[in-house]
């Protein structure tokens, strides 16, 4: 078995995709969804760097659809975002995408219309490089993760709007309060509970949506997707997180993983036991099983409410042990940046910026533990119980941090940014409203950039949630303090109460989307249109806004 890479669907460089109603069987439940070529996920598309690809997309739905090529650098008219880069693909019609392939690595594609993506409209992209890669492997597999919920995505959104904790199955109980009293004393426990109450949230608010089944390549844990190997082979695993909402902590008990790519770009190899993959991110790792036994790929959701599971084995039918879910993490006041005593309504108005007192701290360039210590985590009485922001690898192993990522070689010349743009990530959990700088997408002006400039974006997360921020059409250099060796990514996670910087080489004239990749956050308004001016003729495009109550995550 040579891997989960399908043959070309038509002539070399030409592909045909149909968008269809499909049935999705998770092993736990069966539901109707949306897929490509009759299945969800859709086929793995394999491109070659330097070629021009033609993709004919036929819409068999009774509503408009689209396909966005996530992480690909291409002309904006081919980016696939209705109302920004084109009008969408009407029901019953065929639209042809055509663009040059100017990169290599692991990426993915998904609908950018309504809630079609969380309902199953996604697939993987593998791009072979023109030259040799700086690492070797004998076999490769795509490992595409998602969080399939038994409820239709529109129903999930309606439930969140009516009751934001509708899907929170780990809410704190009276029993938990008495347990806190026995561990920390009555006054400490009471003060902690009151502080969270003032913010109208709970320390278990790590995930918005629970009750899903984790899938790997469309297979639930009971269905056990399996990739074969010969002992001693080097296996490249192309991890993609195509979830609507779930972050996953990934490990393969018994195997170390050497991370060689992040978001399709080569990084200096770093060996870890576990890594967290944010929604829309990709990580390529190499493993080398030396014995003829089964190894479990275990992807545990950040909130420990569910998991995806697959197997690497020398033959079909073998299974490795499946770890138990670890205890759910609880946010601490240190995680919240000292936000206790403030209501969420205050936070949504941006009034906490003077209270957080980050002192310009660049979280991305720091070890997670060091960040918490610097902001007072060590003195927080609940710090030792575990934090949603300080992941710890199983059995004391090494957990990948953004600070571990270094580019294999610089993509751009090092230079000073021409300006800085601050983007405050804001929201109100009670109303389930998410936005940027306190303004929702429908009320926001487009963010205008100039072709040729280098912009330093400052993300200030004033919410309790982690937000994976995705800028279409351009690469972004995550500031981890490594200068020209900073990793180049298309999606950057910003954790609660932290400030993260990234720099973008503005080299793609046109109109682009910039949004949180949590489906229900983008649909609620954490979304911007970016207009890059001053380049070659940009042509005409739709000036209509994306309808975000329907969602375009």
Buried (B, 14 or more C-beta within 10 A) or exposed (E): EEBBBBEEBEEEBBBBBBBBBBEBBBEBEEBEBBBBBEBBBBBBBBBBBBBEBBBBBBBEBEBBBBBBBBBBBBBBBBBBBBBBBBEBBEEEEEBEBBBBBEBBBBBBBBBBBBBBBBBBBBBBBBBBBEEEBEBEBEBBBBBBBBBBBBBBBBEBBEBBBEEBBBBBBBEBEEEBBEEBBEEBEEEBBBBBBEBBEBBBBBBBBBBBBBBBBBBBBBBBBEBBBBBBBEEEBBBBBBBBBBBBBBBBBBBBBBBBBBBBBBBBBBBBBBEBBBBBBBBBBBBBBBBBBEEEEBBBBBBBBBBBBBBBBBBBBBEEEBEBEBBEBEEBBBBBBBBBBBBBEBBBEBBBEBBBBEBBEBEEBBBBBBBBBBBBBBBBBEEBBBBEBBBBBBBBBBEEEBBBBBBBBBBBEEBBEEEEBEEEEEBBBBBBBBEBBBBBBBBBBEEBEBBEBBBEBBBBBBBBBBBBBBBBBBBBBBBBBBBBEBEBBBBBBBBBBBBBBBBBBBBBBBBBBBBBBBBBBBBBBBBBBBBBBBBBEEBEEBEEBBEEBBBBEBBBB
